[in-house]
Amino acid sequence: MSERGGGGGGGGGSALGSFLLGLGVGAVVGFLFAPEGEATRGKLERKLRGLRDLASEKVDELGQLLEAEDDAEGAPPAREALARRLSEAKRRRRGAKALPGQVADSEQEDEPVA
C-alpha cells in the first residue's frame, strides 16, 4: 500500500511551493548581484528609504492624533458616544413597537439599521 493513497492532501503541493519560493529568491538575488545590479540596488535603497520616512511620518501623525484625542476633555470617547446612540435608538425602536401609528417618519430615518 502506498502512504499517499491514505488520508488527505498529499505532500506534492508543499514541494512545489518550496521549489517556486527558491526559484523566486534565486531570481531576486541574481538580479541584485548582476553587473547592472548596482543601479537596481540604489533604486531599491532609495525607495525603501522613502517608505521608511513615510512610515515614520504616519506614526508621528498617529501619535499627534492620539494626544489630541486625549486632550479633548469635553467630548466623550467614541465608544461611549456610540453606546449612547445605540441605546437611544433601541429606546426609540421599543417606543415605535409599542405605539405603531404614533412615531413620525423623521425619527425612523435617523434610526440606525442593524
C-alpha positions in Angstrom: 0.0 0.0 0.0 1.1 3.5 -0.7 1.2 6.1 2.0 -0.1 8.7 -0.5 -3.3 6.9 -1.1 -4.3 7.1 2.6 -6.0 10.1 4.0 -5.6 13.5 2.8 -3.9 16.2 0.9 -0.6 14.7 -0.2 2.8 16.4 0.1 3.3 17.3 -3.6 2.0 20.8 -3.1 4.5 21.8 -0.4 7.4 20.6 -2.5 6.2 22.6 -5.5 5.7 25.7 -3.3 9.2 25.3 -1.8 10.6 25.0 -5.4 8.8 28.1 -6.6 9.9 30.1 -3.5 13.5 29.1 -4.0 13.2 30.0 -7.7 11.9 33.4 -6.8 14.5 34.1 -4.2 17.2 32.9 -6.5 16.0 35.2 -9.3 15.9 38.2 -7.0 19.4 37.5 -5.6 20.7 37.0 -9.1 19.1 40.2 -10.3 20.6 42.2 -7.5 24.1 40.8 -7.9 24.2 41.2 -11.7 26.6 43.7 -13.2 23.8 46.2 -13.6 22.6 45.3 -10.1 24.3 48.3 -8.5 21.9 50.7 -10.1 19.0 48.5 -9.1 20.2 48.3 -5.5 20.5 52.1 -5.5 16.9 52.5 -6.7 15.7 49.9 -4.2 17.6 51.6 -1.4 16.0 55.0 -2.3 12.5 53.6 -2.4 12.9 51.7 0.8 14.3 54.9 2.5 11.3 56.8 1.2 8.9 54.1 2.6 10.7 54.2 5.9 10.4 58.0 6.1 6.7 57.8 5.1 6.0 55.2 7.8 7.8 57.4 10.4 5.7 60.4 9.4 2.5 58.4 9.7 3.5 57.1 13.1 4.1 60.7 14.2 0.8 61.8 12.8 -1.0 59.0 14.6 0.8 59.9 17.9 -0.4 63.6 17.5 -4.0 62.4 16.8 -4.0 60.3 19.9 -2.6 63.1 22.0 -5.2 65.5 20.6 -7.9 63.0 21.4 -6.7 62.6 25.0 -6.6 66.4 25.4 -10.3 66.8 24.2 -12.0 66.7 27.6 -15.4 67.9 26.6 -16.2 65.2 24.0 -17.0 61.7 25.2 -14.8 58.9 23.8 -16.1 57.4 20.6 -17.0 54.1 22.2 -19.2 55.9 24.8 -20.8 58.1 22.2 -21.6 55.0 20.0 -23.0 53.1 23.0 -25.2 56.1 23.9 -26.5 56.5 20.3 -27.2 52.7 20.2 -29.2 52.8 23.5 -31.2 55.8 22.3 -32.0 54.0 19.0 -33.1 50.9 20.9 -35.3 53.0 23.1 -36.9 54.7 20.1 -37.5 51.3 18.5 -39.2 49.9 21.6 -41.4 53.1 21.7 -42.2 52.6 18.0 -43.3 49.0 18.5 -45.5 49.9 21.5 -47.3 52.7 19.6 -47.1 51.8 15.9 -49.1 54.8 14.4 -47.6 57.4 16.8 -44.0 57.7 15.5 -43.0 60.3 13.0 -41.2 59.3 9.8 -38.2 61.6 10.5 -37.4 59.7 13.7 -37.4 56.4 11.8 -34.9 57.7 9.2 -32.4 58.7 11.9 -32.6 55.2 13.4 -29.5 53.0 12.6 -30.2 49.8 10.9 -28.6 46.7 12.4 
